[in-house]
């Protein structure tokens, strides 16, 4: 069932499609994209992984997702998902207004909220029935919610690069090193995505290319990692944030507009997809029967999953990073827990089932608004 709607965004279409972001899709996300008719290219080009590698103290261990949970993950860049969604939206005759700056979302407590915006140097407004605020952590939508925010800022950042060099491993490598965390990921058989823990106020100027590659090889304990052309580099602060509730009146937040997770747990894109699935089901129910029940419980349906992902992401971050203010005792505790996770099936299963993701939430299931996590 499709209904007339318009989408607006401040960014240019070429920027949206080029920007390299998250790349790990849970099984629920791949199932959703496939069932929505946008999974063909993902199935052809995505990289299926059945586990991850964890390295620390000169040791390497593999967490076997498939054996522990029966599920795996797909590595497929967020920008590729966005390309597929844009192509399908336009093919369906939908409207997407790029380079359109939204200045306010008004009258959200009425039956006809209004979005004011500037497009082609002209100010205008759009009156609608519902507004989905998917405009990210710096967007305008959340300003009208008057919601409570729960936030944590971490004392370090990630330096990330996208490089033209073949991945040195078939699966992701998470490395806990005395000099800080490192992550080896990939976007294709020719492109690697690599990260280093750096100081919270670090700048790219302090990291010439030789230093980046030397530090990556050291922390990852991967001498086969070959330097390549760095196509993109950036520093990202590590932060956790939840806006609660995620709705008011006829305005509904989704994705980074409602919650942010540190990238250690690979949850950001998956949470956004789960949000829009719940919202789509709720809107479809309203258009079918004018029932507000699922819409009224949208936030409740999403937040249970959001908080599970927030906990897992914060836990992975604390487990694998060196706290600048930490002491040797704390470091020994980290090593002890890493050994427990990598030698106990029970502990490894906890990590694996959170990493591959739980069943996507559905507010339509009786008695389970917000369900799908741990069920």
ChimeraX attribute file (.defattr): number of C-alpha atoms within 10 A of each C-alpha:
attribute: neighborCount
match mode: 1-to-1
recipient: residues
	/A:1	6
	/A:2	9
	/A:3	9
	/A:4	7
	/A:5	12
	/A:6	12
	/A:7	14
	/A:8	17
	/A:9	17
	/A:10	17
	/A:11	14
	/A:12	12
	/A:13	15
	/A:14	10
	/A:15	10
	/A:16	18
	/A:17	17
	/A:18	13
	/A:19	14
	/A:20	17
	/A:21	14
	/A:22	19
	/A:23	23
	/A:24	29
	/A:25	28
	/A:26	25
	/A:27	18
	/A:28	20
	/A:29	24
	/A:30	21
	/A:31	13
	/A:32	17
	/A:33	17
	/A:34	15
	/A:35	10
	/A:36	11
	/A:37	11
	/A:38	21
	/A:39	19
	/A:40	12
	/A:41	13
	/A:42	19
	/A:43	14
	/A:44	8
	/A:45	14
	/A:46	22
	/A:47	18
	/A:48	16
	/A:49	18
	/A:50	19
	/A:51	23
	/A:52	21
	/A:53	19
	/A:54	21
	/A:55	22
	/A:56	21
	/A:57	13
	/A:58	11
	/A:59	10
	/A:60	14
	/A:61	17
	/A:62	17
	/A:63	20
	/A:64	20
	/A:65	22
	/A:66	16
	/A:67	14
	/A:68	19
	/A:69	16
	/A:70	12
	/A:71	19
	/A:72	23
	/A:73	24
	/A:74	21
	/A:75	22
	/A:76	23
	/A:77	22
	/A:78	23
	/A:79	18
	/A:80	21
	/A:81	19
	/A:82	16
	/A:83	18
	/A:84	19
	/A:85	17
	/A:86	19
	/A:87	12
	/A:88	15
	/A:89	15
	/A:90	11
	/A:91	10
	/A:92	10
	/A:93	9
	/A:94	16
	/A:95	15
	/A:96	16
	/A:97	15
	/A:98	16
	/A:99	15
	/A:100	20
	/A:101	20
	/A:102	21
	/A:103	16
	/A:104	16
	/A:105	23
	/A:106	17
	/A:107	16
	/A:108	22
	/A:109	11
	/A:110	13
	/A:111	13
	/A:112	16
	/A:113	19
	/A:114	19
	/A:115	19
	/A:116	15
	/A:117	19
	/A:118	15
	/A:119	15
	/A:120	8
	/A:121	9
	/A:122	8
	/A:123	13
	/A:124	12
	/A:125	14
	/A:126	12
	/A:127	15
	/A:128	15
	/A:129	13
	/A:130	18
	/A:131	24
	/A:132	16
	/A:133	21
	/A:134	23
	/A:135	20
	/A:136	17
	/A:137	15
	/A:138	10
	/A:139	18
	/A:140	17
	/A:141	25
	/A:142	25
	/A:143	11
	/A:144	15
	/A:145	19
	/A:146	12
	/A:147	15
	/A:148	11
	/A:149	12
	/A:150	11
	/A:151	13
	/A:152	14
	/A:153	13
	/A:154	15
	/A:155	16
	/A:156	21
	/A:157	21
	/A:158	24
	/A:159	22
	/A:160	19
	/A:161	21
	/A:162	21
	/A:163	22
	/A:164	19
	/A:165	19
	/A:166	19
	/A:167	23
	/A:168	18
	/A:169	16
	/A:170	16
	/A:171	19
	/A:172	22
	/A:173	23
	/A:174	23
	/A:175	26
	/A:176	25
	/A:177	20
	/A:178	12
	/A:179	14
	/A:180	19
	/A:181	24
	/A:182	29
	/A:183	24
	/A:184	22
	/A:185	24
	/A:186	27
	/A:187	23
	/A:188	18
	/A:189	13
	/A:190	11
	/A:191	19
	/A:192	22
	/A:193	26
	/A:194	23
	/A:195	22
	/A:196	24
	/A:197	25
	/A:198	22
	/A:199	16
	/A:200	17
	/A:201	11
	/A:202	17
	/A:203	12
	/A:204	12
	/A:205	7
	/A:206	9
	/A:207	14
	/A:208	9
	/A:209	17
	/A:210	10
	/A:211	10
	/A:212	19
	/A:213	16
	/A:214	13
	/A:215	17
	/A:216	23
	/A:217	16
	/A:218	13
	/A:219	22
	/A:220	23
	/A:221	19
	/A:222	14
	/A:223	11
	/A:224	10
	/A:225	19
	/A:226	14
	/A:227	17
	/A:228	15
	/A:229	12
	/A:230	15
	/A:231	10
	/A:232	13
	/A:233	15
	/A:234	12
	/A:235	20
	/A:236	17
	/A:237	18
	/A:238	21
	/A:239	18
	/A:240	18
	/A:241	19
	/A:242	22
	/A:243	22
	/A:244	18
	/A:245	19
	/A:246	25
	/A:247	27
	/A:248	17
	/A:249	16
	/A:250	19
	/A:251	23
	/A:252	26
	/A:253	29
	/A:254	26
	/A:255	23
	/A:256	22
	/A:257	24
	/A:258	29
	/A:259	27
	/A:260	25
	/A:261	27
	/A:262	26
	/A:263	20
	/A:264	22
	/A:265	21
	/A:266	21
	/A:267	26
	/A:268	26
	/A:269	23
	/A:270	23
	/A:271	28
	/A:272	22
	/A:273	20
	/A:274	24
	/A:275	28
	/A:276	19
	/A:277	20
	/A:278	24
	/A:279	25
	/A:280	15
	/A:281	16
	/A:282	23
	/A:283	19
	/A:284	17
	/A:285	17
	/A:286	15
	/A:287	13
	/A:288	10
	/A:289	8
	/A:290	10
	/A:291	14
	/A:292	14
	/A:293	13
	/A:294	22
	/A:295	24
	/A:296	15
	/A:297	17
	/A:298	27
	/A:299	27
	/A:300	21
	/A:301	25
	/A:302	29
	/A:303	25
	/A:304	17
	/A:305	23
	/A:306	27
	/A:307	15
	/A:308	15
	/A:309	26
	/A:310	24
	/A:311	15
	/A:312	22
	/A:313	23
	/A:314	20
	/A:315	14
	/A:316	17
	/A:317	19
	/A:318	14
	/A:319	19
	/A:320	24
	/A:321	22
	/A:322	23
	/A:323	16
	/A:324	11
	/A:325	6
	/A:326	9
	/A:327	10
	/A:328	8
	/A:329	8
	/A:330	12
	/A:331	17
	/A:332	11
	/A:333	12
	/A:334	19
	/A:335	16
	/A:336	11
	/A:337	14
	/A:338	21
	/A:339	16
	/A:340	14
	/A:341	19
	/A:342	20
	/A:343	14
	/A:344	10
	/A:345	16
	/A:346	13
	/A:347	15
	/A:348	19
	/A:349	19
	/A:350	14
	/A:351	21
	/A:352	24
	/A:353	18
	/A:354	20
	/A:355	24
	/A:356	26
	/A:357	28
	/A:358	19
	/A:359	17
	/A:360	24
	/A:361	24
	/A:362	23
	/A:363	25
	/A:364	17
	/A:365	11
	/A:366	8
	/A:367	8
	/A:368	15
	/A:369	20
	/A:370	23
	/A:371	23
	/A:372	19
	/A:373	18
	/A:374	11
	/A:375	8
